[in-house]
């Protein structure tokens, strides 16, 4: 028998540990780890290289900004003087009470204790609490400004009871003459957020003062000066550790005005009971001699702020004392434009010196029944240009305006700055209005009518002029066409160098076809005040000098066709405005003047006598008016 032997398969060998494989795996992981670390190290080194080499300057600057701060040093605001060197605006020391925020544990109790020593209003208290919430704890906040010397003394005695609180002396704007010349000088106030966005942020801080009106605003850049720079080192909380570098500020320039405040005061005095304006200009230079607007206000009220009640009272007063009537007031110029309309008639050849117009007391267009009334119901009979100016004949100028047409009237009157700003160095000047066909179509979307041309010819209708424009135009007329930009500043003085730079204006010349046209119109204006038929003959009587003038009466409300104007039957606010323009002396003009009295009635009765008083004061050194004024302190 064959024996079959079963062969068992050999079992697979199990390897418990593969040292070689593990060694290779370990080496690979080590290599990868080292490569990863080297890559990270390379990134770090590259970043450090980038920061330390390529971006070194940038990060050095950022680091310094965290450690070093640039702080502004306020400059001293320039002073304002009148033509004789009297101080009109200056900086004086005022005392404020301030406290470090982190020293105030209980604001209510602090205020309660303070009120036993000094006056702290509810508004002061609310402002103090607001500042506490919005100020860093190591900074000081204002408790009250403008402490009196008596209040300062009382607090200093009790200062030990108020830790962290102290008196600080600051310079604030001060107007020693108060209301006199306030509309010319203007005032300063705390800068607003809107104003801060409009100026160089390096020159102003949120608690700085800035000019708000008048000279203070127009010459803000010159008066403000340039701030200094203080480089300081601070800690992480922002507290100053030491001063590293300092550049002193440059004080603002001092400004000298063309106005003598004694004359300004007198001009304001003669209209003190009215809503009125007087503008006087030296026609030879364009320098403003007086710019009075009444009623007026005390600019000192605005420097450190006033309570809401006081401000509201100023705004709501019927006479609007904050409104500068001389520069911003716009009135129908009335008959004061007739000399200029007469010049236009001569220049365009639609009238000759002796050509006459028949005045029956009214004027009517050939195809319209409406009668345009003359101020004199019985009429002036036959008048030429001289007689028309002398008696202020409306009919003559109705007919002249009809022949000229509105386009020629508009073009000629603009040559004398009607309807345009004069460019005076006071903020807020109004433009006035010399209407035209295009203006009416653009603004009112209506056609121009011939009747509107007639009433523009006597300074009514859409026509508007400021007292300043009337004075500037009259000055140009007195100088036979030499028109100068009016200016209030005479010179600017550099405090550090003593260099004084004068302010002047180059003349523009209004030329006419014939030079004698000026004399024709001026002679008519002389007749207004020196002829027995002149509308202002009373002020020319016994005058110690000859002068020229023109009265004006501007309607505030219209009068129906068959009605008569009776001031006794209507409210004062609807009375006519009274106007007068003039210049003196006749052959060597030194002063050109415009006077407007709101609701003053006839110009010959109200405005003309006021103008004569002002001219007498200026031209007659030994006049009783001037001597009486000198006896009183400015």
C-alpha positions as CSV (number, residue, x, y, z in Angstrom):
1,X,0.0,0.0,0.0
2,X,1.1,3.3,-0.9
3,X,1.2,5.6,2.1
4,X,0.2,9.1,1.3
5,X,1.9,11.7,3.4
6,X,0.1,15.1,3.8
7,X,2.4,18.0,3.8
8,X,1.4,20.9,5.9
9,X,2.0,24.4,4.5
10,X,4.7,26.4,6.1
11,X,3.3,29.2,8.3
12,X,4.1,32.9,7.3
13,X,6.7,34.4,9.5
14,X,5.4,37.3,11.7
15,X,7.8,40.2,12.1
16,X,7.1,41.8,15.5
17,X,9.4,44.9,14.9
18,X,10.9,46.4,11.7
19,X,13.7,48.6,13.0
20,X,14.8,49.7,9.5
21,X,11.3,50.9,8.5
22,X,10.8,52.7,11.8
23,X,14.2,54.4,11.4
24,X,13.4,55.6,7.9
25,X,10.0,56.9,9.1
26,X,11.5,58.8,12.0
27,X,14.2,60.3,9.9
28,X,11.6,61.5,7.3
29,X,9.5,63.1,10.1
30,X,12.5,64.8,11.6
31,X,13.4,66.2,8.2
32,X,9.9,67.5,7.6
33,X,9.8,69.0,11.1
34,X,13.1,70.8,10.6
35,X,12.0,72.0,7.2
36,X,8.7,73.3,8.7
37,X,10.6,75.1,11.5
38,X,13.1,76.5,9.0
39,X,10.2,77.8,6.9
40,X,8.6,79.4,9.9
41,X,11.9,80.8,11.0
42,X,12.4,82.1,7.4
43,X,9.0,83.8,7.5
44,X,9.7,85.4,10.9
45,X,13.2,86.5,9.7
46,X,11.7,87.9,6.5
47,X,9.0,89.7,8.4
48,X,11.5,91.1,10.9
49,X,13.7,92.2,8.0
50,X,10.7,93.8,6.3
51,X,9.7,95.6,9.5
52,X,13.2,96.6,10.6
53,X,14.6,97.6,7.2
54,X,11.9,98.3,4.6
55,X,9.1,99.7,6.9
56,X,11.5,101.0,9.6
57,X,10.6,104.7,9.1
58,X,6.8,104.1,9.2
59,X,6.8,102.1,12.4
60,X,9.3,104.4,14.0
61,X,6.8,107.3,13.3
62,X,3.9,105.3,14.7
63,X,5.8,104.4,17.8
64,X,6.8,108.0,18.3
65,X,3.1,109.1,17.9
66,X,2.1,106.8,20.7
67,X,4.9,108.3,22.9
68,X,5.2,111.9,21.4
69,X,2.3,114.3,20.8
70,X,2.3,117.5,18.9
71,X,0.2,120.1,20.7
72,X,-0.7,123.6,19.4
73,X,0.0,126.8,21.3
74,X,-2.6,129.4,20.7
75,X,-1.5,132.7,19.3
76,X,-2.5,136.1,20.7
77,X,-5.3,137.7,18.6
78,X,-4.5,141.0,17.0
79,X,-6.1,144.2,18.3
80,X,-8.3,146.6,16.4
81,X,-7.9,150.4,16.6
82,X,-9.7,153.3,15.1
83,X,-8.0,156.0,12.9
84,X,-6.8,157.8,16.0
85,X,-5.3,154.8,17.8
86,X,-8.2,154.1,20.2
87,X,-8.6,150.5,21.1
88,X,-11.7,149.0,19.7
89,X,-11.0,145.3,20.3
90,X,-8.4,143.8,22.5
91,X,-7.6,140.8,24.7
92,X,-7.9,141.1,28.5
93,X,-7.4,138.7,31.3
94,X,-10.4,136.8,32.5
95,X,-10.6,134.2,35.3
96,X,-12.2,130.8,34.9
97,X,-12.7,128.0,37.5
98,X,-11.6,124.6,36.4
99,X,-11.4,121.2,38.1
100,X,-9.6,117.9,37.3
101,X,-12.2,115.2,36.4
102,X,-10.9,112.4,38.6
103,X,-11.0,114.7,41.6
104,X,-14.8,115.1,41.4
105,X,-16.5,112.4,43.4
106,X,-20.0,113.9,43.5
107,X,-20.8,116.6,41.0
108,X,-24.1,117.6,42.6
109,X,-22.5,118.1,46.0
110,X,-19.5,119.9,44.4
111,X,-21.9,122.4,42.7
112,X,-23.9,122.8,45.9
113,X,-20.9,123.8,47.9
114,X,-19.6,126.1,45.1
115,X,-22.9,128.0,45.0
116,X,-22.3,129.1,48.6
117,X,-19.2,130.9,47.4
118,X,-19.8,132.0,43.8
119,X,-22.7,132.2,41.4
120,X,-23.1,129.1,39.3
121,X,-26.2,129.1,37.1
122,X,-28.2,126.0,36.2
123,X,-26.8,126.3,32.6
124,X,-23.3,126.4,34.0
125,X,-24.1,123.3,36.1
126,X,-25.5,121.3,33.2
127,X,-22.5,122.2,31.0
128,X,-20.2,121.1,33.8
129,X,-21.8,117.7,34.1
130,X,-21.7,117.2,30.4
131,X,-18.0,118.0,30.3
132,X,-17.4,115.5,33.2
133,X,-18.9,112.7,31.1
134,X,-17.0,113.5,27.9
135,X,-13.5,114.4,29.2
136,X,-10.6,112.1,30.2
137,X,-10.3,111.7,33.9
138,X,-6.9,113.4,34.2
139,X,-7.9,116.5,32.2
140,X,-9.5,119.6,33.7
141,X,-13.0,120.9,32.8
142,X,-14.6,124.3,33.0
143,X,-16.9,125.0,35.9
144,X,-17.5,128.7,35.2
145,X,-15.8,131.4,33.2
146,X,-15.6,135.2,33.7
147,X,-15.3,135.2,37.5
148,X,-15.2,138.7,39.0
149,X,-12.2,139.6,41.2
150,X,-14.5,139.4,44.2
151,X,-15.5,135.9,43.3
152,X,-11.9,134.9,42.7
153,X,-10.9,136.2,46.2
154,X,-13.8,134.3,47.9
155,X,-12.9,131.1,46.2
156,X,-9.2,131.3,47.0
157,X,-10.0,131.6,50.7
158,X,-12.0,128.3,50.4
159,X,-9.8,126.5,47.9
160,X,-8.6,123.9,50.4
161,X,-12.2,122.5,50.5
162,X,-12.1,121.8,46.7
163,X,-9.3,119.4,45.8
164,X,-8.3,119.5,42.2
165,X,-10.1,122.8,41.6
166,X,-8.3,126.0,40.8
167,X,-8.5,129.5,39.2
168,X,-7.0,129.9,35.7
169,X,-6.3,133.2,34.0
170,X,-7.1,133.3,30.2
171,X,-7.1,136.0,27.5
172,X,-10.5,136.7,26.1
173,X,-11.8,139.3,23.6
174,X,-12.9,142.6,25.0
175,X,-14.7,145.5,23.3
176,X,-14.1,148.6,25.5
177,X,-16.6,150.8,23.6
178,X,-19.4,148.2,23.8
179,X,-22.2,149.0,21.3
180,X,-20.4,151.8,19.5
181,X,-19.3,150.6,16.1
182,X,-20.4,147.0,16.8
183,X,-21.7,146.4,13.3
184,X,-18.3,147.4,11.9
185,X,-16.0,145.6,14.3
186,X,-18.2,142.5,14.7
187,X,-17.5,140.0,17.4
188,X,-15.8,136.6,18.1
189,X,-17.3,133.5,19.6
190,X,-16.5,129.8,20.2
191,X,-15.8,128.0,17.0
192,X,-18.5,125.6,15.8
193,X,-18.1,122.1,14.4
194,X,-19.1,123.5,11.0
195,X,-16.5,126.3,11.1
196,X,-13.9,123.9,12.4
197,X,-14.4,121.8,9.2
198,X,-13.8,124.9,7.0
199,X,-10.5,126.1,8.5
200,X,-7.1,124.5,8.9
201,X,-7.4,122.1,11.8
202,X,-3.8,122.8,12.8
203,X,-4.6,126.4,13.5
204,X,-7.7,125.9,15.6
205,X,-8.9,123.8,18.5
206,X,-12.5,123.0,19.5
207,X,-12.5,125.6,22.3
208,X,-10.8,128.4,20.2
209,X,-12.5,131.7,19.3
210,X,-13.2,132.8,15.7
211,X,-14.6,135.9,14.1
212,X,-18.3,135.8,13.5
213,X,-19.2,139.1,11.9
214,X,-17.7,142.4,10.7
215,X,-13.9,143.1,10.7
216,X,-13.4,140.2,13.1
217,X,-14.7,137.8,10.5
218,X,-13.4,139.4,7.3
219,X,-9.8,139.6,8.6
220,X,-9.9,136.4,10.7
221,X,-6.8,135.0,9.1
222,X,-4.7,138.1,9.8
223,X,-6.1,138.7,13.3
224,X,-5.8,135.0,14.3
225,X,-2.1,134.7,13.7
226,X,-0.2,131.4,13.5
227,X,-0.3,128.8,16.3
228,X,2.9,127.6,17.9
229,X,3.9,123.9,18.2
230,X,4.8,122.1,21.4
231,X,6.2,118.5,21.1
232,X,5.6,116.6,24.4
233,X,6.2,113.1,25.6
234,X,3.2,111.3,27.1
235,X,2.6,108.1,29.0
236,X,0.1,105.3,28.0
237,X,-2.7,107.3,29.6
238,X,-1.9,110.4,27.6
239,X,-0.6,112.4,30.5
240,X,2.2,114.8,29.6
241,X,5.6,113.7,31.0
242,X,7.9,116.4,29.6
243,X,8.3,119.0,26.8
244,X,10.7,117.9,24.1
245,X,10.6,120.9,21.7
246,X,8.6,124.1,21.4
247,X,8.0,126.7,18.6
248,X,6.5,129.9,19.8
249,X,3.3,131.2,18.1
250,X,3.1,134.2,15.9
251,X,0.6,136.8,17.2
252,X,-2.1,138.1,14.9
253,X,-1.8,141.4,13.1
254,X,-3.2,144.6,14.5
255,X,-5.7,146.4,12.3
256,X,-6.2,150.2,12.2
257,X,-9.5,151.4,10.7
258,X,-10.4,154.4,8.5
259,X,-13.1,155.3,11.1
260,X,-12.7,157.9,13.8
261,X,-14.9,156.4,16.6
262,X,-15.8,159.9,17.8
263,X,-17.4,160.5,14.4
264,X,-18.9,157.1,14.4
265,X,-20.4,157.7,17.8
266,X,-21.9,161.0,16.7
267,X,-23.4,159.3,13.6
268,X,-25.0,156.7,15.7
269,X,-26.3,159.3,18.2
270,X,-28.2,161.2,15.6
271,X,-30.2,158.1,14.6
272,X,-30.3,156.4,18.0
273,X,-34.1,156.5,18.2
274,X,-34.7,155.1,14.7
275,X,-34.3,152.0,12.7
276,X,-31.8,153.7,10.4
277,X,-28.4,153.7,8.8
278,X,-25.8,156.3,7.9
279,X,-22.8,155.5,5.7
280,X,-20.1,158.2,5.1
281,X,-17.2,157.6,2.7
282,X,-14.2,159.7,1.8
283,X,-14.7,159.8,-2.0
284,X,-11.0,160.5,-2.6
285,X,-9.8,157.2,-1.1
286,X,-12.8,154.9,-0.6
287,X,-12.1,154.8,3.1
288,X,-15.3,154.5,5.2
289,X,-15.6,157.4,7.7
290,X,-18.7,156.1,9.5
291,X,-20.9,153.1,9.1
292,X,-23.8,153.3,11.5
293,X,-26.7,150.9,11.9
294,X,-29.3,151.4,14.6
295,X,-30.3,149.9,16.9
296,X,-27.1,148.2,17.9
297,X,-25.9,145.7,20.5
298,X,-23.0,145.0,22.9
299,X,-20.6,142.5,21.2
300,X,-19.1,141.5,24.6
301,X,-22.2,139.4,25.2
302,X,-21.1,137.0,22.4
303,X,-17.5,136.4,23.4
304,X,-18.0,133.7,26.0
305,X,-21.6,133.0,25.2
306,X,-24.9,134.2,26.6
307,X,-27.8,132.4,28.0
308,X,-30.6,131.3,25.7
309,X,-33.1,133.8,27.1
310,X,-30.8,136.8,26.3
311,X,-30.0,135.6,22.8
312,X,-33.7,135.0,22.1
313,X,-34.5,138.5,23.2
314,X,-31.9,140.0,20.8
315,X,-33.3,137.9,17.9
316,X,-37.0,138.7,18.6
317,X,-36.7,142.4,19.2
318,X,-38.8,144.2,16.6
319,X,-36.0,146.5,15.7
320,X,-33.5,143.7,15.0
321,X,-30.3,145.1,16.6
322,X,-28.2,142.3,15.2
323,X,-29.0,143.2,11.6
324,X,-26.4,145.4,9.9
325,X,-28.7,147.7,8.0
326,X,-25.8,149.6,6.4
327,X,-24.4,146.6,4.6
328,X,-27.2,144.1,4.5
329,X,-30.3,146.2,4.5
330,X,-32.0,146.4,1.0
331,X,-34.4,149.2,0.4
332,X,-36.1,150.8,-2.6
333,X,-33.8,153.7,-3.3
334,X,-36.6,156.0,-4.3
335,X,-35.7,159.4,-5.9
336,X,-32.0,159.1,-4.8
337,X,-31.4,157.2,-8.2
338,X,-32.7,160.2,-10.3
339,X,-29.3,161.8,-10.7
340,X,-28.0,158.5,-12.1
341,X,-31.0,158.1,-14.4
342,X,-30.4,161.7,-15.6
343,X,-26.8,160.8,-16.5
344,X,-28.1,157.7,-18.4
345,X,-30.5,159.9,-20.4
346,X,-27.7,162.2,-21.3
347,X,-25.2,159.4,-22.1
348,X,-27.6,157.5,-24.4
349,X,-28.8,160.7,-26.1
350,X,-32.4,160.4,-25.2
351,X,-32.3,163.7,-23.4
352,X,-30.4,167.0,-23.7
353,X,-29.7,169.4,-21.0
354,X,-32.5,171.8,-21.8
355,X,-35.1,169.4,-23.3
356,X,-38.2,169.7,-21.3
357,X,-41.2,167.5,-20.2
358,X,-44.6,168.7,-19.3
359,X,-45.7,167.5,-15.8
360,X,-49.4,167.7,-15.1
361,X,-49.1,165.6,-11.9
362,X,-49.4,162.2,-13.6
363,X,-48.0,160.2,-16.5
364,X,-49.8,157.7,-18.7
365,X,-48.7,155.3,-21.4
366,X,-50.4,156.0,-24.7
367,X,-52.2,152.6,-24.8
368,X,-53.1,152.2,-21.1
369,X,-55.5,154.1,-18.8
370,X,-53.4,153.7,-15.6
371,X,-52.0,157.0,-14.3
372,X,-48.6,157.0,-12.7
373,X,-48.8,159.7,-10.1
374,X,-46.3,162.4,-9.3
375,X,-45.6,163.1,-5.6
376,X,-46.9,166.6,-6.3
377,X,-50.5,166.3,-7.3
378,X,-50.7,169.6,-9.1
379,X,-47.6,168.9,-11.2
380,X,-44.4,170.7,-11.9
381,X,-45.4,172.2,-15.3
382,X,-42.5,172.3,-17.8
383,X,-39.3,170.9,-16.4
384,X,-35.8,170.1,-17.8
385,X,-33.3,167.8,-16.1
386,X,-32.1,170.6,-13.8
387,X,-35.6,171.5,-12.6
388,X,-36.6,167.8,-12.5
389,X,-33.8,167.1,-10.0
390,X,-34.4,170.3,-8.1
391,X,-38.0,169.5,-7.5
392,X,-37.7,165.7,-7.8
393,X,-40.3,165.5,-10.6
394,X,-41.5,161.9,-11.0
395,X,-43.2,162.5,-14.3
396,X,-40.0,163.7,-16.0
397,X,-38.3,160.4,-14.9
398,X,-41.3,158.3,-15.9
399,X,-40.9,159.7,-19.4
400,X,-37.1,159.3,-19.3
401,X,-37.3,155.7,-18.2
402,X,-39.9,154.9,-20.9
403,X,-37.5,156.3,-23.6
404,X,-34.4,154.6,-22.1
405,X,-35.9,151.1,-21.6
406,X,-35.1,148.7,-18.9
407,X,-32.1,147.1,-20.6
408,X,-30.2,150.4,-21.0
409,X,-31.2,151.4,-17.5
410,X,-29.9,148.1,-16.1
411,X,-26.6,148.3,-17.9
412,X,-25.9,151.9,-16.9
413,X,-26.8,151.6,-13.3
414,X,-24.6,148.6,-12.8
415,X,-21.6,150.8,-13.8
416,X,-22.3,152.6,-10.5
417,X,-22.4,149.2,-8.6
418,X,-26.2,149.1,-8.3
419,X,-27.2,145.4,-8.1
420,X,-23.6,144.4,-7.4
421,X,-21.6,144.0,-4.2
422,X,-19.2,146.8,-3.6
423,X,-16.5,144.5,-2.2
424,X,-16.2,146.2,1.2
425,X,-14.1,144.4,3.8
426,X,-17.0,143.6,6.1
427,X,-18.7,140.2,6.0
428,X,-22.3,139.7,4.9
429,X,-22.7,142.4,2.3
430,X,-26.0,142.2,0.3
431,X,-26.1,142.5,-3.5
432,X,-29.1,144.7,-3.9
433,X,-31.1,144.4,-7.1
434,X,-31.2,146.3,-10.4
435,X,-33.8,144.4,-12.3
436,X,-33.8,143.4,-16.0
437,X,-36.0,141.4,-18.4
438,X,-33.8,138.4,-18.0
439,X,-33.9,138.6,-14.2
440,X,-37.7,138.7,-14.0
441,X,-38.0,135.8,-16.5
442,X,-35.5,133.7,-14.6
443,X,-36.8,134.4,-11.1
444,X,-40.6,135.0,-11.6
445,X,-41.1,133.2,-15.0
446,X,-42.9,136.3,-16.3
447,X,-42.5,138.8,-19.0
448,X,-41.4,142.4,-18.3
449,X,-44.0,145.1,-18.6
450,X,-43.5,148.7,-19.7
451,X,-45.1,150.1,-16.5
452,X,-42.4,148.3,-14.4
453,X,-39.8,150.2,-16.4
454,X,-41.4,153.5,-15.3
455,X,-41.4,152.8,-11.6
456,X,-37.8,151.5,-11.7
457,X,-37.0,155.0,-13.2
458,X,-38.0,156.6,-9.8
459,X,-36.3,153.9,-7.7
460,X,-39.4,151.9,-6.9
461,X,-40.7,148.5,-8.0
462,X,-38.2,145.7,-8.0
463,X,-35.3,148.1,-7.4
464,X,-33.3,147.5,-4.1
465,X,-30.1,149.1,-2.9
466,X,-28.1,149.0,0.3
467,X,-27.1,152.2,2.1
468,X,-23.5,151.3,1.3
469,X,-24.3,151.1,-2.4
470,X,-25.9,154.5,-2.4
471,X,-22.9,156.1,-0.6
472,X,-20.4,154.5,-3.0
473,X,-22.4,155.6,-6.1
474,X,-22.7,159.1,-4.7
475,X,-18.9,159.2,-4.0
476,X,-18.3,158.2,-7.6
477,X,-20.6,160.9,-8.8
478,X,-18.8,163.5,-6.7
479,X,-15.5,162.5,-8.2
480,X,-16.8,162.6,-11.8
481,X,-16.7,158.9,-12.4
482,X,-13.9,157.8,-10.1
483,X,-15.3,154.7,-8.4
484,X,-13.3,153.2,-5.5
485,X,-14.0,150.0,-3.6
486,X,-14.9,151.0,-0.1
487,X,-12.8,149.7,2.8
488,X,-12.9,150.0,6.6
489,X,-9.3,148.8,7.3
490,X,-6.7,151.5,6.9
491,X,-3.5,149.4,7.7
492,X,-2.4,146.1,9.1
493,X,0.5,146.1,11.6
494,X,2.9,143.3,12.2
495,X,3.5,143.2,16.0
496,X,6.8,141.4,15.8
497,X,8.4,143.5,13.1
498,X,6.5,146.8,13.4
499,X,5.9,146.8,9.6
500,X,2.7,148.4,8.7
501,X,0.9,147.6,5.4
502,X,-1.7,150.1,4.3
503,X,-5.0,149.0,2.6
504,X,-6.0,150.9,-0.5
505,X,-8.2,150.5,-3.5
506,X,-7.4,151.4,-7.1
507,X,-10.0,153.5,-8.8
508,X,-12.2,152.4,-11.7
509,X,-13.3,155.1,-14.1
510,X,-16.8,155.6,-15.4
511,X,-16.4,157.5,-18.6
512,X,-19.1,159.5,-20.3
513,X,-19.3,160.8,-23.9
514,X,-19.0,164.4,-22.6
515,X,-17.5,165.5,-19.3
516,X,-20.0,168.3,-18.8
517,X,-22.7,165.7,-18.2
518,X,-21.3,165.3,-14.7
519,X,-21.7,169.1,-14.1
520,X,-25.3,169.1,-15.4
521,X,-26.4,166.5,-12.9
522,X,-24.3,167.8,-10.0
523,X,-25.7,171.3,-10.5
524,X,-29.2,169.9,-10.3
525,X,-28.3,168.2,-7.0
526,X,-26.8,171.6,-5.7
527,X,-30.2,173.1,-6.5
528,X,-31.9,170.5,-4.3
529,X,-30.3,172.0,-1.2
530,X,-29.5,175.6,-2.2
531,X,-32.3,176.6,-4.5
532,X,-35.5,178.1,-3.0
533,X,-37.5,175.5,-5.0
534,X,-35.2,172.5,-3.9
535,X,-36.8,169.7,-2.0
536,X,-34.2,170.0,0.8
537,X,-33.8,173.8,0.7
538,X,-34.1,174.0,4.5
539,X,-30.8,172.2,5.2
540,X,-29.0,174.4,2.7
541,X,-30.0,177.7,4.3
542,X,-27.1,179.5,6.1
543,X,-24.8,176.5,5.4
544,X,-21.2,177.5,5.8
545,X,-20.2,175.4,2.7
546,X,-21.9,174.5,-0.5
547,X,-22.8,170.9,-1.2
548,X,-24.9,168.7,-3.4
549,X,-27.7,166.3,-2.4
550,X,-30.8,164.4,-3.4
551,X,-33.8,163.4,-1.3
552,X,-35.7,160.2,-1.6
553,X,-39.0,158.8,-0.3
554,X,-39.6,155.1,-0.9
555,X,-43.1,153.5,-0.6
556,X,-43.4,150.5,1.7
557,X,-47.0,149.7,0.5
558,X,-48.8,150.5,-2.7
559,X,-51.6,153.1,-2.8
560,X,-54.7,152.6,-4.9
561,X,-55.2,154.6,-8.0
562,X,-57.6,157.2,-6.6
563,X,-56.4,157.1,-2.9
564,X,-54.1,159.6,-1.1
565,X,-51.2,158.6,1.2
566,X,-52.1,159.6,4.8
567,X,-49.5,158.5,7.3
568,X,-51.8,159.2,10.2
569,X,-54.2,156.5,9.1
570,X,-51.7,153.6,8.7
571,X,-49.4,151.8,11.1
572,X,-45.9,153.1,11.6
573,X,-44.4,150.0,10.0
574,X,-46.1,150.9,6.7
575,X,-44.8,154.5,6.6
576,X,-42.5,155.4,3.7
577,X,-38.8,155.1,4.1
578,X,-36.9,158.4,4.2
579,X,-33.6,158.7,2.2
580,X,-30.9,161.3,1.4
581,X,-27.6,161.1,-0.5
582,X,-25.1,163.9,-0.9
583,X,-21.5,165.0,-0.8
584,X,-19.5,168.0,0.4
585,X,-17.8,170.4,-0.1
586,X,-19.0,170.9,-3.6
587,X,-15.6,171.6,-5.4
588,X,-13.4,169.5,-3.2
589,X,-15.5,166.5,-1.9
590,X,-14.3,165.1,1.4
591,X,-17.4,163.2,2.4
592,X,-20.1,161.4,0.5
593,X,-23.1,160.2,2.6
594,X,-26.2,158.2,2.5
595,X,-29.0,158.2,5.1
596,X,-31.9,155.8,5.3
597,X,-34.5,156.0,8.1
598,X,-37.0,153.1,8.0
599,X,-40.6,154.3,8.0
600,X,-39.3,157.8,8.5
601,X,-41.6,159.5,6.0
602,X,-40.4,162.1,3.6
603,X,-36.7,162.2,3.0
604,X,-36.5,166.0,3.0
605,X,-38.1,166.2,6.4
606,X,-36.3,163.3,8.2
607,X,-33.2,162.0,6.4
608,X,-31.8,165.3,5.0
609,X,-31.5,167.1,8.3
610,X,-29.7,164.1,9.8
611,X,-27.2,164.1,6.9
612,X,-26.5,167.8,7.3
613,X,-25.7,167.3,11.0
614,X,-23.3,164.6,10.2
615,X,-21.6,166.5,7.4
616,X,-21.3,169.6,9.7
617,X,-19.7,167.6,12.4
618,X,-17.1,166.2,10.0
619,X,-16.3,169.4,8.0
620,X,-16.5,172.1,10.7
621,X,-13.9,171.5,13.4
622,X,-15.3,174.3,15.5
623,X,-19.0,173.6,15.0
624,X,-21.2,173.6,18.1
625,X,-22.0,169.9,17.4
626,X,-18.3,168.9,17.5
627,X,-17.5,171.0,20.5
628,X,-20.5,169.6,22.4
629,X,-19.4,166.0,21.5
630,X,-15.8,166.6,22.6
631,X,-17.1,167.6,26.1
632,X,-18.3,164.0,26.5
633,X,-16.0,161.0,26.9
634,X,-16.1,158.5,24.0
